[in-house]
């Protein structure tokens, strides 16, 4: 909890579920990234939390932006970002969107297939393009190994073709997996990329960019390595794999999303029901909340991200195990059944629970929207998504 969030919730008592974002925490997180990674350009992954207040805050700090769609690009431009601060980082784009981004001034695009490369040649001629390679994900909580990327051999061929069809073969990107808890994955990625650089140098193609994507974790229920450990691994890996003075390194891009905004937000949710299913003494109770998988906690799907729950009874040592579900009329909308969560016996219907580190991938994943007048529409079962407040 931050003092800003505590004060806002106490004074305004917003309806739950709601998410309160502390912009000062985002500023602090950005400052730490800049301090450690002074050799890299930060491109905020807008999809993590696209709120205009966050974009404005980061733009004023000098951040660049990794965008997945035209609306995200336009949002960044609307807060003062310039086209050269934007990367169209989605490898799967409609050709009409490529053209629109190009017309808006964007000149850096990602791809991972020959078919996408050909679309870029037709609609974004002369642009800088970087190819994403496949990655297994190691100890990440969300592995991204199947949908995005191509083999390293194909990457070499595609970047060679990029030169031949009027594009600038700019570099290679990789994503080591979201919520990556193994810093060594960055060494393995940089080592693989360095081999691609060497191969293309022999083809008279001098790549200029290493895009290491996102992956830095946010602290949820379990502890994570420090940012210092990731910095040490990346810096040491660049030195050993490229054998160049730091001033001669290729341009390095980092695309943090979760690590920039995750711990800035708290989701407040009400206990709707605590119940038992039978008279067995050792069966866990069921805890039903007014949030859910489609109401702020999509990343709890398959219990991948294990959030930390805080109650007003933290000094109560008498706890019982509970299955955590939502109030929606769908059995699939259960957050945690296999993971071990215990709550104080004192917890009761109507209490407020704080779900920590909910600044990333919560509001953006929720079903339903609010119009300009603040009226909710859509939403699973008709329940509106959590409202988001910025302090």
Secondary structure, 3 states (H helix, E strand, C coil): CCHHHHHHHHHHCCCCCEEEECHHHHHHHHHHHHHHCCCEEEEEEHHHCCCHHHHHHHHHHCCEEEECCHHHHHHHHHCCCCHHHEEECCCCCCHHHHHHHHHCCCCEEEECCHHHHHHHHHHCCCCEEEEEECCCCCCEEECCCCCCCECHHHHHHHHHHHHHCCCEEEEEECCCCEEECCCHHHHHHHHHHHHHHHHHHCCCCCCCEEECCCCECCCCCCCCCCHHHHHHHHHHHHHHHHCCCHHHCCEEEECCCHHHHHHHEEEEEEEEEEECCCCCCCCCEEEEECCECCEECHHHHHHCCCCCEECCCCCCCCEEEEEEEECCCCCCCEEECCCCCEEECCCCCCCEEEECCCCCCCCCCCCCEECCCCCEECCHHHCCCCEEEEC
